[in-house]
C-alpha cells in the first residue's frame, strides 16, 4: 500500500532577479499578494494536502522566510496588550501547531534538481511533494497538491507532475512532456524534455511548479549530470524514473499565476482582490473607471 505524502520541499534559494531592486533585501517568495506573501499561499496548499513537515531549501543569505514562520514574541505581546485579537490570530495563524519547518542550505545554485536533492536527508525513504512558490495556483476547492497526492495514492504511489498547455512558441521556457491520456485530467508520461525549442518539442504540455515524487528520485538525482543551462535538472531525473515506474501528468483544477514575473504578480493580486468580499466591488469599480482600462 502506498504511503501518504507528509513532507513537502520548497526550493527557495533563487535570487529573484526579475524583481530587483526590491529583492536586494526581500526574498521573492516574500513578495505580497494582498496581505500575504507568496510563500504563505504555498504553505497553505501543502498543509491542505496533509503535509506536517515543510522543508525549505534556501541559501545562506535569505533569512526572511525563517523569520516569517518563527514566533514573533514582541509583536504578539503588543497585540495582546492592545486587545487586537483579530490581528493576533493572523500573526499566529501562519502555521498550524502540528506542522514543523526545517531549513536546509543549498550551498551553490546548481539547479532545481540539486535543490531537491539537498532535502534528501530530511525526506528519507517516503514520497514527498515539491512546490515552487513562484507558481501561485488558486482553486476554490481542493488545492493543487492535494489533488495530486490523492491521485498518487489511487495509483499505488505513482509520481505525479502538474502540467498545463502553453503557447507552442514558449516551450523553451518549460519542461515539456509527451503523454498518453488516461482520463480527462491524467495522462501517463512517455517522455520529458527540458526547455525544448518549439520545432522539436514533443507537445505544448508544460510542467508547472508542483510535483509528488517517490524517494527513489534522490538516487537518480545523484547520478544526474548537469543538463540544460549547466544545471542538474529535475526533469532529467524524472526521465530516468520513467524507465522504472509510471509517472503521471496531471491537469489540475485551478488557475495558475506565474508570479516569477511582474505581470503574473499583478494578475494574482487582482484575482485575489476579486475573491475578497471587502475588496471585490471596489476593485471592479477601479478597473472599470480607470482611464487606462480602455
Helices and strands as residue ranges (DSSP letters): E 7-11, G 17-19, G 22-24, G 28-30, E 32-33, E 36-37, H 38-48, E 53-58, H 64-69, H 73-81, H 85-92, E 100-105, H 112-117, H 120-123, E 128-131, E 135-138, H 144-154, E 159-165, G 168-173, E 175-181, E 186-194, E 205-213, H 216-222, G 228-230, H 234-241, E 247-251, E 255-258, H 262-275, H 280-289, G 291-293
